Amino acid sequence: MENNLEKKTPRKAKAWEGILIIGVMLVTMVYFSGINGQDPHIPIFLTIVTEIIIACLAGWKFADAMSGFFESVSRCLEAILILLSVGMLVGSMVWAGTIPSIVYYGLNWLTPTSFLPISGIILGIVSLSTGSSWTAIGTVGIAFMAIGEGLGINPAITAGLCISGGYFGDKLSPLSDSTNLAATAAETNLFRHVSSMITTTLPSFLIALVIWFFIGLGSSGNYDTSLVDGVQETLMASYKLISPVLLLPVVVIIIACIMKVPALVGMMSGVATALLLALIFQGASLNDCVTALHYGFEIETGNAICDELLNRGGLDSMLWTVSLIILAVGFGGIYQKCGYVEALLGWIIHRIKTPTQLVAAVLVTGFFGDFLLSDQYLAILVPGTMYKEKCDELGLDRSFLSRSLEDLGTLWSPLCPWNACGVYCSSTLGMGVLAYGPYCFMALINPIVALVLTKLGIGVRYADGTTARSRKKAAA
């Protein structure tokens, strides 16, 4: 009698079950999102329902399976709060004139021969300050596409430049949703994650800049500055002040990063600074500030590029991303809790013996997430969930894992024609993925740099504070 009352132990997950769940994800993503242009939320929800049904048939209780969902989401609460803060920060910085000032002065740097590398840097700055590659690509990137065409540069090259620059800044920005998600997935400190990423991200971007510089040397003639002048004149007319002083919120955030202040505190300091500037220099009222924080900034300038640049931000603007993260993180939590990750990819985990093999495994799994799960967030979450214990087993710092999650998972997302990033980039820039893909030098170079540097022992951090190179010197 006692044996009958004992809690039933779920049987071990089988590989075909994990494949079936991924198959449902793939089919629903391709049909609803890829073919019909729907958002990925409902396909992920349908996949969650599928994996719960399969788990229950395998002996899991509904509450136990869902505990994986809730445990995973609970670890992301700080990231969710940060994302909501990002929306408020963007809205406040637009009102203050911070983002318009960045664009205004950045456009002054353009010359025909240096257009490509300078544009890449400007896009990186814009996406770094806003935390959004989509914002940089959808605003300054659109202007650069037109300017590049006037220079006689292949539009596919300019599109690759826009995506590379935008994702470079996004990747290093503490305001970015993917950056926060990677830190959360690996369960490491946000600023330690950003610091670790510099090791592979900066060299990759510098190599890309050199390539764009030599491509730019081949361009000749002058370009029509009317587009740039139009944007700058509209920005000047739309604000009472455009000035370097308005860049103060960005400075505050950078200082917060350097001082390793908690991300929420740093961003809210940036929000407070931006609102103060809006009140002092732009004539905003307190009600205007509250509206910008909640719903974003709104204005009609008559210039399409400026309207796209300025009408954004607000807490509400982040709810789409927050809801997607909750579903995606919950899916990964159940997938991990019920043993499907181990059943499907456990053979890879058990064969990892060195940091280089770990990086290679993370890159391959990130590719799997981008192109088969069709979602950038899953390309970060799935390998983050899979390799945390292996990272600890090798004695590596979790920031080494979080860095690797973004080395391909983030950068290759716009190279997939059927996921949200690829669809957005191709539709915004008017250029197909197959056309601009070969020119996304940042994305193509970064995984190679990550593997080479790891093999050489450069940037390999251990949990005890040592590095691969310091250990090698000590052994010698």
C-alpha positions as CSV (number, residue, x, y, z in Angstrom):
1,M,0.0,0.0,0.0
2,E,2.8,2.4,0.9
3,N,4.6,1.7,-2.4
4,N,1.4,2.6,-4.3
5,L,1.2,5.9,-2.5
6,E,4.8,6.8,-3.2
7,K,5.3,9.6,-5.7
8,K,5.7,8.3,-9.2
9,T,9.2,9.0,-10.7
10,P,9.1,10.4,-14.2
11,R,10.9,8.2,-16.7
12,K,14.0,9.5,-18.4
13,A,13.5,11.8,-21.3
14,K,14.1,10.3,-24.8
15,A,15.9,12.0,-27.7
16,W,12.9,11.6,-30.0
17,E,10.7,13.6,-27.5
18,G,13.2,16.4,-27.5
19,I,13.3,16.3,-31.4
20,L,9.5,16.3,-31.5
21,I,9.3,19.4,-29.3
22,I,11.9,21.2,-31.5
23,G,10.0,20.0,-34.6
24,V,6.8,21.7,-33.3
25,M,8.8,24.8,-32.6
26,L,10.3,24.8,-36.1
27,V,7.1,24.1,-37.9
28,T,5.0,26.6,-36.1
29,M,7.7,29.3,-36.3
30,V,8.2,28.8,-40.0
31,Y,4.5,28.7,-40.8
32,F,3.2,31.5,-38.5
33,S,6.3,33.8,-38.3
34,G,8.2,33.0,-41.5
35,I,5.4,32.6,-43.9
36,N,2.5,34.6,-42.4
37,G,4.6,37.3,-40.6
38,Q,3.2,36.6,-37.2
39,D,5.1,37.4,-34.0
40,P,6.9,34.4,-32.5
41,H,5.0,34.5,-29.2
42,I,2.1,32.1,-30.0
43,P,4.4,29.6,-31.8
44,I,6.5,29.5,-28.6
45,F,3.3,29.2,-26.5
46,L,2.1,26.3,-28.6
47,T,5.5,24.6,-28.2
48,I,5.2,25.0,-24.4
49,V,1.8,23.3,-24.5
50,T,3.3,20.5,-26.5
51,E,6.3,19.9,-24.2
52,I,4.0,19.9,-21.1
53,I,1.8,17.3,-22.7
54,I,4.8,15.2,-23.6
55,A,6.2,15.6,-20.1
56,C,2.9,14.6,-18.5
57,L,2.8,11.5,-20.6
58,A,6.3,10.7,-19.4
59,G,5.2,10.8,-15.8
60,W,5.7,14.4,-14.9
61,K,3.0,16.2,-12.9
62,F,1.8,19.4,-14.4
63,A,2.9,21.5,-11.4
64,D,6.4,19.9,-11.5
65,A,6.8,20.6,-15.2
66,M,5.6,24.2,-14.8
67,S,8.1,24.7,-11.9
68,G,10.8,24.7,-14.5
69,F,9.0,27.5,-16.2
70,F,8.6,29.6,-13.1
71,E,12.1,28.9,-11.8
72,S,13.6,30.0,-15.1
73,V,11.4,33.1,-15.3
74,S,12.2,34.1,-11.7
75,R,15.9,34.3,-12.6
76,C,15.0,36.8,-15.3
77,L,13.1,39.2,-13.2
78,E,16.1,41.6,-12.8
79,A,16.6,41.5,-16.6
80,I,12.9,42.3,-17.1
81,L,13.1,45.2,-14.8
82,I,16.2,46.4,-16.7
83,L,14.3,46.1,-20.0
84,L,11.5,48.2,-18.7
85,S,14.0,50.8,-17.5
86,V,15.6,50.7,-21.0
87,G,12.2,51.8,-22.5
88,M,12.0,54.7,-20.0
89,L,15.6,55.6,-20.7
90,V,15.2,55.8,-24.4
91,G,12.0,57.9,-24.1
92,S,13.7,60.3,-21.7
93,M,16.9,60.6,-23.8
94,V,14.8,61.4,-26.9
95,W,12.9,64.1,-25.0
96,A,16.2,65.5,-23.7
97,G,17.7,65.7,-27.1
98,T,20.5,63.2,-26.2
99,I,19.9,60.7,-29.0
100,P,19.2,63.5,-31.6
101,S,22.5,65.2,-30.6
102,I,24.4,61.9,-31.1
103,V,23.0,61.6,-34.6
104,Y,23.5,65.3,-35.4
105,Y,27.2,65.4,-34.5
106,G,27.8,61.9,-35.9
107,L,26.6,62.9,-39.3
108,N,29.3,65.7,-39.4
109,W,32.0,63.1,-39.4
110,L,31.1,61.6,-42.8
111,T,33.4,62.0,-45.8
112,P,33.3,60.1,-49.1
113,T,36.5,58.1,-48.5
114,S,35.8,57.3,-44.8
115,F,32.1,56.8,-45.2
116,L,32.0,53.0,-44.4
117,P,34.3,52.9,-41.3
118,I,32.9,56.1,-39.9
119,S,29.4,55.0,-40.5
120,G,30.1,51.7,-38.7
121,I,31.4,53.6,-35.7
122,I,28.4,56.0,-35.7
123,L,26.0,53.1,-35.8
124,G,27.9,51.4,-33.0
125,I,27.7,54.5,-30.9
126,V,23.9,54.9,-31.5
127,S,23.1,51.3,-30.7
128,L,25.5,51.4,-27.7
129,S,23.7,54.4,-26.3
130,T,20.2,53.2,-27.0
131,G,20.8,49.5,-26.4
132,S,19.0,48.6,-29.6
133,S,20.5,47.5,-32.9
134,W,17.0,47.8,-34.4
135,T,16.9,51.5,-33.5
136,A,20.3,52.2,-35.0
137,I,19.5,50.3,-38.2
138,G,16.0,51.7,-38.5
139,T,17.1,55.3,-38.2
140,V,20.7,56.2,-39.0
141,G,21.0,53.0,-41.0
142,I,18.3,54.1,-43.4
143,A,20.1,57.4,-44.0
144,F,23.4,55.6,-44.6
145,M,21.8,53.3,-47.2
146,A,20.9,56.4,-49.2
147,I,24.2,58.1,-48.7
148,G,26.1,54.9,-49.7
149,E,24.1,54.6,-52.9
150,G,25.0,58.2,-53.7
151,L,28.7,57.3,-53.3
152,G,28.3,54.4,-55.7
153,I,28.9,51.8,-53.0
154,N,27.1,48.4,-53.4
155,P,23.9,48.6,-51.3
156,A,24.6,45.1,-50.0
157,I,27.9,46.3,-48.6
158,T,26.2,49.3,-46.9
159,A,23.5,47.0,-45.5
160,G,26.1,44.6,-44.1
161,L,27.9,47.6,-42.6
162,C,24.7,48.9,-40.9
163,I,23.9,45.5,-39.4
164,S,27.5,45.0,-38.2
165,G,27.7,48.4,-36.6
166,G,24.3,48.2,-35.1
167,Y,24.8,44.8,-33.6
168,F,28.4,45.7,-32.4
169,G,27.0,48.5,-30.2
170,D,23.9,46.4,-29.2
171,K,26.2,43.5,-28.1
172,L,28.3,45.7,-25.8
173,S,25.4,47.9,-24.4
174,P,24.2,47.2,-20.9
175,L,20.9,48.6,-22.1
176,S,20.4,45.8,-24.7
177,D,17.9,43.1,-24.1
178,S,20.1,40.4,-25.6
179,T,23.1,41.5,-23.4
180,N,21.0,41.3,-20.3
181,L,19.5,38.0,-21.4
182,A,22.9,36.5,-22.0
183,A,24.1,37.6,-18.5
184,T,21.0,36.2,-17.0
185,A,21.1,32.9,-18.9
186,A,24.7,32.3,-17.7
187,E,23.8,33.7,-14.2
188,T,26.7,36.2,-14.2
189,N,27.0,39.9,-13.4
190,L,25.9,42.2,-16.3
191,F,29.0,44.4,-16.3
192,R,31.3,41.4,-15.9
193,H,29.6,40.0,-19.0
194,V,30.1,43.2,-21.0
195,S,33.8,43.4,-19.9
196,S,34.3,39.8,-21.0
197,M,32.7,40.4,-24.4
198,I,35.2,43.1,-25.2
199,T,37.9,40.5,-25.6
200,T,36.3,39.0,-28.8
201,T,34.0,41.8,-29.9
202,L,36.4,44.7,-30.2
203,P,39.1,42.9,-32.3
204,S,36.3,41.6,-34.6
205,F,34.9,45.1,-35.1
206,L,38.4,46.6,-35.7
207,I,39.1,44.0,-38.4
208,A,35.8,44.8,-40.0
209,L,36.6,48.5,-39.9
210,V,39.9,47.8,-41.8
211,I,38.0,45.9,-44.4
212,W,35.5,48.7,-44.8
213,F,38.3,51.3,-45.0
214,F,39.9,49.5,-48.0
215,I,36.5,49.1,-49.7
216,G,35.9,52.9,-49.1
217,L,39.2,53.7,-50.7
218,G,37.8,52.5,-54.0
219,S,34.9,55.0,-53.9
220,S,35.3,58.3,-55.6
221,G,33.4,61.5,-56.3
222,N,31.2,63.5,-54.0
223,Y,27.9,62.5,-52.6
224,D,24.8,64.6,-52.3
225,T,24.7,66.0,-48.8
226,S,21.1,67.1,-49.0
227,L,19.9,64.0,-47.1
228,V,22.3,64.6,-44.2
229,D,21.5,68.4,-44.2
230,G,17.8,67.6,-44.2
231,V,18.1,65.4,-41.1
232,Q,20.3,67.9,-39.3
233,E,18.1,70.9,-40.1
234,T,15.0,69.0,-38.9
235,L,16.7,68.0,-35.7
236,M,17.7,71.6,-35.0
237,A,14.2,72.8,-35.8
238,S,12.6,70.2,-33.6
239,Y,14.5,70.9,-30.4
240,K,15.3,74.1,-28.5
241,L,18.9,72.9,-28.1
242,I,21.2,70.4,-29.8
243,S,24.4,70.4,-27.9
244,P,27.2,68.2,-26.6
245,V,25.9,69.0,-23.1
246,L,22.9,66.8,-23.9
247,L,25.2,63.8,-24.1
248,L,25.5,63.9,-20.3
249,P,23.0,60.9,-19.7
250,V,25.3,58.7,-21.8
251,V,28.3,59.9,-19.8
252,V,26.4,59.1,-16.6
253,I,25.7,55.6,-17.8
254,I,29.3,55.0,-18.9
255,I,30.5,56.1,-15.5
256,A,28.1,53.8,-13.8
257,C,29.4,50.9,-16.0
258,I,33.0,51.7,-15.0
259,M,32.1,52.0,-11.3
260,K,30.2,48.7,-11.6
261,V,27.1,50.3,-10.2
262,P,24.1,47.9,-10.3
263,A,22.6,48.2,-13.8
264,L,19.1,49.3,-12.6
265,V,20.7,52.1,-10.5
266,G,22.9,53.2,-13.4
267,M,20.1,53.3,-15.9
268,M,17.7,55.1,-13.6
269,S,20.5,57.7,-13.0
270,G,20.6,58.1,-16.8
271,V,16.8,58.5,-16.8
272,A,16.9,61.2,-14.1
273,T,19.7,63.1,-15.9
274,A,17.8,63.0,-19.2
275,L,14.6,64.2,-17.6
276,L,16.4,67.0,-15.9
277,L,17.9,68.1,-19.2
278,A,14.5,67.9,-20.9
279,L,13.0,70.2,-18.2
280,I,15.8,72.7,-18.3
281,F,16.7,72.8,-22.0
282,Q,13.8,71.5,-24.0
283,G,10.9,73.1,-22.1
284,A,9.3,69.8,-21.2
285,S,6.7,69.7,-18.4
286,L,6.5,67.1,-15.7
287,N,3.5,65.6,-17.4
288,D,5.5,65.4,-20.7
289,C,8.2,63.6,-18.9
290,V,5.8,61.0,-17.4
291,T,4.2,60.5,-20.8
292,A,7.6,59.9,-22.4
293,L,8.6,57.4,-19.7
294,H,5.4,55.4,-20.2
295,Y,4.5,55.8,-23.9
296,G,7.7,57.2,-25.4
297,F,8.3,60.5,-27.2
298,E,6.0,61.5,-30.1
299,I,6.5,64.2,-32.7
300,E,5.7,65.0,-36.3
301,T,8.7,66.6,-38.0
302,G,7.8,66.1,-41.7
303,N,11.0,64.2,-42.2
304,A,10.5,60.5,-42.4
305,I,13.9,59.6,-41.1
306,C,13.6,61.9,-38.1
307,D,10.1,60.7,-37.3
308,E,11.5,57.2,-37.2
309,L,14.4,58.3,-35.0
310,L,12.4,60.4,-32.5
311,N,9.1,58.5,-32.1
312,R,10.2,55.7,-29.8
313,G,10.9,54.7,-26.2
314,G,8.7,54.3,-23.2
315,L,7.9,51.5,-20.8
316,D,5.2,50.2,-23.1
317,S,7.6,49.7,-26.0
318,M,9.4,47.0,-24.1
319,L,6.3,44.9,-23.3
320,W,6.5,43.0,-26.6
321,T,10.1,41.9,-25.8
322,V,9.3,41.2,-22.1
323,S,6.4,38.9,-23.0
324,L,8.6,37.1,-25.5
325,I,11.4,36.7,-23.0
326,I,9.0,35.2,-20.4
327,L,7.7,32.7,-22.9
328,A,11.1,31.9,-24.3
329,V,12.8,31.6,-20.9
330,G,9.9,29.5,-19.7
331,F,10.1,27.2,-22.6
332,G,13.8,26.7,-22.0
333,G,13.2,26.1,-18.3
334,I,10.7,23.3,-18.9
335,Y,12.9,21.8,-21.6
336,Q,15.8,21.7,-19.2
337,K,13.7,20.6,-16.1
338,C,12.2,17.6,-17.9
339,G,15.6,16.4,-19.3
340,Y,15.1,17.1,-23.0
341,V,18.3,19.1,-23.4
342,E,20.3,16.3,-21.8
343,A,18.5,13.7,-24.0
344,L,19.0,15.6,-27.2
345,L,22.4,17.1,-26.8
346,G,23.9,15.4,-23.8
347,W,26.4,13.6,-25.9
348,I,27.9,16.9,-26.8
349,I,28.1,18.1,-23.2
350,H,30.0,14.9,-22.1
351,R,32.6,15.3,-24.8
352,I,33.6,18.8,-23.8
353,K,37.0,18.7,-22.0
354,T,38.6,22.1,-22.8
355,P,37.6,25.8,-23.0
356,T,38.0,25.7,-26.8
357,Q,35.6,22.7,-27.1
358,L,33.1,24.6,-24.9
359,V,33.2,27.7,-27.1
360,A,32.8,25.5,-30.2
361,A,29.8,23.7,-28.6
362,V,28.2,27.0,-27.6
363,L,28.6,28.4,-31.1
364,V,27.1,25.4,-32.8
365,T,24.2,25.4,-30.4
366,G,23.7,29.1,-30.9
367,F,23.5,28.4,-34.7
368,F,20.9,25.8,-33.9
369,G,18.9,28.3,-31.9
370,D,19.0,31.0,-34.6
371,F,18.3,28.8,-37.6
372,L,16.2,25.9,-36.3
373,L,14.4,27.5,-33.3
374,S,14.2,30.7,-35.3
375,D,14.7,33.0,-32.4
376,Q,17.7,35.0,-31.1
377,Y,16.6,34.7,-27.5
378,L,16.5,30.9,-27.7
379,A,19.9,30.9,-29.4
380,I,21.1,32.5,-26.2
381,L,19.0,30.7,-23.6
382,V,19.3,27.1,-24.8
383,P,23.1,26.9,-24.8
384,G,23.2,29.1,-21.6
385,T,21.0,26.5,-19.9
386,M,22.9,23.5,-21.4
387,Y,26.5,24.5,-20.6
388,K,26.4,26.2,-17.2
389,E,27.3,23.1,-15.3
390,K,30.0,22.2,-17.8
391,C,31.4,25.7,-17.4
392,D,31.6,25.2,-13.7
393,E,33.1,21.8,-14.1
394,L,36.0,23.3,-16.1
395,G,36.5,25.9,-13.4
396,L,35.6,28.7,-15.9
397,D,34.1,32.0,-14.9
398,R,30.4,32.3,-16.0
399,S,31.2,35.5,-17.9
400,F,33.3,33.3,-20.3
401,L,30.1,31.4,-21.1
402,S,27.9,34.4,-21.4
403,R,30.4,36.0,-23.8
404,S,30.3,32.9,-25.9
405,L,26.5,32.9,-26.0
406,E,26.6,36.2,-27.9
407,D,29.6,35.5,-30.1
408,L,27.2,33.8,-32.6
409,G,23.8,33.7,-31.0
410,T,23.4,37.4,-31.1
411,L,25.4,38.3,-34.2
412,W,24.1,35.6,-36.5
413,S,20.4,36.3,-35.8
414,P,20.1,38.9,-38.6
415,L,21.6,36.3,-41.0
416,C,18.6,34.0,-40.7
417,P,15.9,35.0,-43.2
418,W,13.0,33.6,-41.2
419,N,13.6,34.8,-37.7
420,A,12.5,38.2,-36.4
421,C,16.0,39.8,-36.7
422,G,16.5,38.7,-40.3
423,V,13.0,39.8,-41.3
424,Y,13.4,43.2,-39.6
425,C,16.8,43.9,-41.1
426,S,15.9,42.9,-44.6
427,S,12.6,44.7,-44.7
428,T,14.1,47.9,-43.1
429,L,17.1,48.1,-45.4
430,G,15.3,46.8,-48.5
431,M,18.0,44.2,-49.0
432,G,17.7,40.4,-48.8
433,V,19.6,38.4,-46.2
434,L,21.4,36.4,-49.0
435,A,22.5,39.7,-50.5
436,Y,23.9,41.5,-47.4
437,G,24.9,38.3,-45.5
438,P,28.4,38.0,-47.1
439,Y,29.1,41.6,-46.1
440,C,28.2,41.3,-42.4
441,F,31.9,41.1,-41.6
442,M,31.4,41.6,-37.8
443,A,29.1,38.6,-37.6
444,L,31.3,36.4,-39.8
445,I,34.5,37.3,-38.1
446,N,33.5,37.2,-34.5
447,P,33.0,33.4,-34.0
448,I,36.4,32.8,-35.7
449,V,38.1,35.3,-33.4
450,A,36.4,33.7,-30.4
451,L,37.8,30.3,-31.3
452,V,41.3,31.4,-32.1
453,L,41.7,33.6,-29.0
454,T,40.4,30.8,-26.8
455,K,42.8,28.3,-28.4
456,L,45.6,30.8,-27.7
457,G,44.4,31.2,-24.1
458,I,43.6,34.9,-24.5
459,G,40.6,36.1,-22.5
460,V,39.9,32.7,-20.9
461,R,38.8,33.6,-17.4
462,Y,38.5,31.1,-14.5
463,A,36.2,31.3,-11.5
464,D,39.2,31.7,-9.1
465,G,40.2,35.0,-10.8
466,T,43.1,33.5,-12.8
467,T,43.3,33.4,-16.6
468,A,44.7,30.8,-19.0
469,R,47.8,32.9,-19.6
470,S,48.5,33.5,-15.9
471,R,48.2,29.8,-15.2
472,K,50.5,29.0,-18.0
473,K,53.1,31.5,-16.7
474,A,52.7,30.1,-13.1
475,A,53.2,26.6,-14.5
476,A,56.4,27.7,-16.3
